[in-house]
């Protein structure tokens, strides 16, 4: 009998527990469990953070961890040139868009060197426009010879390929871009539109599509001169699909067949194999990026509406789990604009005061599953800032008795509140951060928006550096020497972020969605910002890495004037206003992965 050592060149190791960093294909004997164990590769889609703007007919470029989404059609806006970047965690909006807004275009290249071409404008103009992206701006390049939409693209910014599409007549034409001009290439053997494309200018693949009324499953390969029809068709004929990868290692996903499909297939250079794990959301007119083992699908149309959904495809020995908000235990008293323990944790936080709608002194403590009553504030108030932890907290300023702003600070020891030093400037809707003995209070409303910052040493407040933008209803996170002030309201909602170094505020990255009354948690270089008011209550979440804000998974309940606690990987949102006073608590868990370890049996 052939042994495992003869096959693999090594013996099966005996271990008392599973290894902390196993390799794909590794097998060991777990002596504690008395079983063989190993790591299997999985092929599956998992949820990523949503696009900022839900849209269909957009194009994509880049990789799973450095992607670009551009163009498309936004309901209520129409054709767009909006451009968004994905860093593997979430999307951020780029300030500049296309020179020619359009939908159903194609793209190729990387996140910092992309090419966008073709598409349709209005009702309808078939576009010949071609534009290049340098990581910050789009520049018009010489036009294509044939204007068309629902075409496919492949290649790089300086060696691009455009093929197929509609004018509305179905096209077989191929054009090649050399960085300065488009020239004719070899024609497809089967004219088609709404097809997928992957690979390079000299090694491309054309996948599926439609030659009305026929829906195609055909695959053709390009060698830089001519197209060859390959003998292996996709298992599911479809159009308006997306794709990722290379000529010899690709995936095709989504589309219409003619019903909307989530089907995913893998190409090995010879055959297509159906993957039992399709997209989580069936859709068409979506964009793709990445590779066969690390792909990305985003945007599209689900048959009812444009979607912002992003999904990541991975083939590895890991299972990938998306960030998520989950329901926690409800507050005993529904309320808004209370003081949260900004440096508390998901399993140990307080929420004090707020409006119900009258001001309240109530304090509640969270243990990770339920809220219980804590000691009452001495001064009932709302629009109050919070700082510190469950056993060493602060409630700062706010609107007190008679609807008058107060300078009062109170300190919490985990059971009762006592008076602390008073602020120099009474205000409401301010930001708070830090610890009971090293806290920060900034911004807010005094009858006018203020940029005043004060620092607390455990007994008294002193003046700190002024913010650059006076505002109220802002978010706060971080520490006294590394603070974060986020978004808020001036005469309108603003998206700017400021960072504090213990003496002065400097500009940080802007949030993608400006809002007021949002919750926040975390550190200056690792924060989350959630909920708030944008003209309506918001459920959106963004995360900050110290430089840029990117989208993350939405909350279950959109609301504003909410409390936030915890950190960027295990946050807590409580209370607020959601068309009525809310008692809802939600717990945030950041994205993570685990090894796919399984027990090996005789039937494995």
Secondary structure, 3 states (H helix, E strand, C coil): CCCHHHHHCCCCEEECCCCCCCCCCCEEEECCCCEEEEECCEEEEEEECCCCCCCECCEEEEECCEEEEECCEECCCEECCCEEEECCCCEEECCCCCCCCCECCEEEECCCCEEEECCEECCCEECCCEEEECCCCEEEECCCCCCCECCEEEECCCCEEEECCECCCECCCEEEECCCCEEECCCCCCCCECCEEEEECCEEEEEEEEECCEEEEEEEEECCCCEEECCCCCCCCCECCEEEECCCCEEEECCECCCECCCEEEECCCCEEEECCCCCCCCECCEEEECCCEEEEECCECCCCECCCEEEEEEECEEEECCEEEECCCCCCCCECCEECCCCECCEEEEECCECCCEECCEEEECCCCEEECCCCCCCEECCEEEEECCEEEEECCECHHHCECCCEEEECCCCEEECCCCCCCCECCEEEEECCEEEEECCECCCECCCEEEECCCCEEECCCCCCCCECCEEEECCCCEEEECCECCCECCCEEEECCCCEEECCCCCCCCECCEEEEECCEEEEECCECCCECCCEEEECCCCEEEECCCCCCCECCEEEECCCCEEEECCECCCECCCEEEEECCEEEECEEEECCCC
